[in-house]
Amino acid sequence: MVRLSLPAKDRNHEFNTRQLLAGRFRTHHALNTMSPDDQRNTLIVEMVKHSNQPGPHYQGMNDANLAGAAAVMVFIRAGKIRTDAELKTMSDDDQRNTLIVEINALTKLGSFLQSFSNIELVLLGLGKLPPGGLSQSSFVRGVLLAGGFRTHHDLIAMSAEDQRNTLIVEMVAHSNQPVGFYQGLNDFELAGVGAVMVFLRGAGIRDDAQLRTISADDQRNIMIVEIDGQTHLGAQLQRLRNMDLVLAGLGVEPKFPLQGPRPFRFDINSIDVRTQKADNDHSDSDWLTIIVAVDDAVTKDRPRTLKKK
C-alpha cells in the first residue's frame, strides 16, 4: 500500500477532532474552516458537556487518548445507550466501563474486553469482528447505528440478515435506486454505499430530499468532491473504496492501493512421485495442473485466476 506521509501530530489531531463530525457537533463544512486547535478545544468543550469531568482533565490528554474518550461518548450517545443527562453524571472511565458491558452483550468476550483500547471497543460496536474471526467485517451494523436508523439495543436483537435488509430499505429511502440494485451488493459493498449516504446526511452536505434524487454513484462522486476540499488529494480519491472515503472524511489518513496487479512468480523446482498406479513407468499421467487464485483482500470474494504467460 502507498501511504501519505503527514506529521504524526497532524494525523492524530485530525482524527481526534473529526469526532466532532461523528457526534454531529459540527458540520463537515464548518470543520473545514476551523484550525486544528479550535477543533480540539471544541471537542474538549463537548466532552465537558457530556461527562462530569472538568476541562483540565481533557486538556491534559494527548490526542490519541482524547480521541478514544470522545469516540466512546459519541457511540454511547448515538446508540441511545445513555441520554445526555445520564452522560453528564459519568466520568470518561465510567463511560468506558458502560461500553464494555454493552460490547460484551454483543460479543461475549468477557474480561478480555478490558485489554481493548477505546477505539477498538467502538469498532467492535460498529461491526468489526473480534480477533480470530473467520469471516469479513462488513460494518452494516455500524452504518445503521451511525445513521440513527436503529439503536444499539435494537441491533443486538436483530440477525445479520435483518440488519442487511433494514439497510437496504434505508438506502432505497435515501437514494433514487430500487431494492434490486442494493440486493445485488455484497455486505461490504452495501455498508460502503450506506456509509457514504450517512456521511453526506450526518455532515449536513445533503438533506433527505436531495439524497432521494441521486444514485449511490452520484453520492460517491459528491463525497469525493467534499473529501478533496478537505484533503486536496484530487484524482487519487477515485481509487479509494467508499468506506475509505468515509474514513478520510473522519480524519483517517487514506491508504492508496498500488496501480495494477502486483508482480508474482510461482516456480516448481522438482516433483517426486513416490507412488504409482502400477509398476510400469508409463502407466501414470505425465501432466500436472495447478490453479492459483487470488481473492479480494477485503471482501474475500471475486476470485481471479492468474493467467500464465
C-alpha positions, -999 to +999 in steps of 0.1 A: +000+000+000+011+036-006+007+058+024+007+096+026+033+110+049+019+136+073+035+145+106+022+122+133+009+152+153-012+164+124-027+129+118-036+125+154-050+160+156-073+155+126-085+120+136-091+134+171-111+164+161-132+147+135-150+131+164-169+164+163-184+153+130-192+118+142-210+133+171-228+158+149-215+187+170-202+204+138-208+201+101-182+189+076-180+224+061-177+241+095-148+218+104-130+227+072-129+263+083-116+257+118-080+254+128-068+222+145-065+239+178-100+253+175-113+219+167-095+203+196-108+229+221-143+225+207-141+187+213-129+193+249-159+216+254-182+188+242-166+163+264-171+185+294-207+189+285-212+151+281-194+139+312-187+150+348-150+157+342-137+193+341-118+209+312-083+204+326-089+167+327-093+165+289-068+192+282-042+170+299-049+142+274-028+136+243-046+134+210-050+096+209-065+094+244-089+124+238-100+107+205-106+075+223-127+091+251-147+111+226-154+080+204-168+061+234-190+091+244-202+095+208-210+058+205-230+057+238-249+088+228-256+078+191-265+043+201-291+056+226-273+036+254-273+067+277-291+101+274-272+134+276-284+139+311-270+104+321-237+111+304-233+143+323-232+123+356-205+099+344-167+102+341-149+091+309-138+059+327-175+052+337-185+056+301-157+032+290-170+006+315-205+011+303-194+005+267-175-027+278-207-041+293-226-033+261-199-048+238-198-079+260-235-084+254-227-083+217-195-103+215-195-124+247-157-117+251-160-111+288-130-097+307-109-099+276-125-066+265-106-048+293-075-051+272-091-033+242-084+004+236-114+028+235-112+030+197-111-008+194-142-011+216-161+013+194-150-006+163-164-038+177-197-019+184-197-008+148-194-043+134-157-052+133-153-088+141-133-099+172-098-111+167-097-146+152-130-142+133-131-163+101-155-140+081-150-104+070-163-074+089-189-056+069-200-027+092-236-029+081-244-027+118-223+005+122-240+022+093-274+016+108-263+029+142-243+059+128-273+069+107-296+068+137-318+042+119-316+017+148-303+019+184-275-003+198-300-025+217-322-028+186-293-041+166-283-067+193-318-082+189-315-083+151-300-111+129-273-101+104-298-107+076-324-085+093-297-057+096-288-061+059-325-059+048-330-029+071-301-010+055-314-019+020-347-003+030-329+028+042-308+031+011-339+029-011-354+057+011-323+078+007-315+074-030-332+071-063-323+034-068-346+004-064-344-025-040-329-049-066-298-027-070-289-029-033-298-066-030-272-073-057-244-058-035-224-079-010-224-069+026-191-049+024-203-030-007-237-023+009-221-010+040-199+012+018-227+029-001-246+032+032-216+048+049-214+074+022-251+082+024-249+085+062-218+108+060-235+131+035-266+132+056-250+135+090-224+161+080-251+184+066-238+181+030-272+168+016-306+166+032-330+137+028-350+153+000-318+158-020-305+123-013-337+108-027-330+123-061-295+109-066-280+074-071-254+057-049-227+065-075-238+102-076-235+102-038-200+088-040-190+115-065-203+142-042-183+126-014-152+127-034-156+164-041-161+171-004-131+150+007-110+167-019-119+200-003-107+186+030-076+167+018-067+183-016-058+148-029-075+153-063-080+124-087-063+100-063-095+098-043-112+079-072-090+050-062-105+047-027-133+024-018-165+040-003-156+030+033-121+045+029-136+078+016-157+080+047-128+072+070-108+100+052-137+124+060-134+113+096-097+122+096-082+087+090-052+090+066-060+073+033-041+043+021-040+040-017-038+007-035-009+002-059-019+007-096-024-026-114-018-061-101+013-068-081+040-089-098+043-125-088+064-156-096+054-192-090+081-219-095+081-257-092+117-268-088+111-306-088+084-332-084+090-365-067+065-393-075+065-418-046+036-440-055+024-451-090-007-469-101+014-497-115+050-508-118+052-497-154+070-463-157+044-451-183+012-462-165+006-429-148-003-395-162+027-373-172+010-339-167+002-317-138-025-290-135-021-262-109-047-235-103-037-203-085-065-179-074-063-146-056-093-134-036-102-097-030-082-089+002-112-070+017-144-087+007-129-122+003-149-127-029-145-123-067-116-148-071-093-141-100-073-169-117-038-158-126-031-164-163+001-180-174+023-162-199 
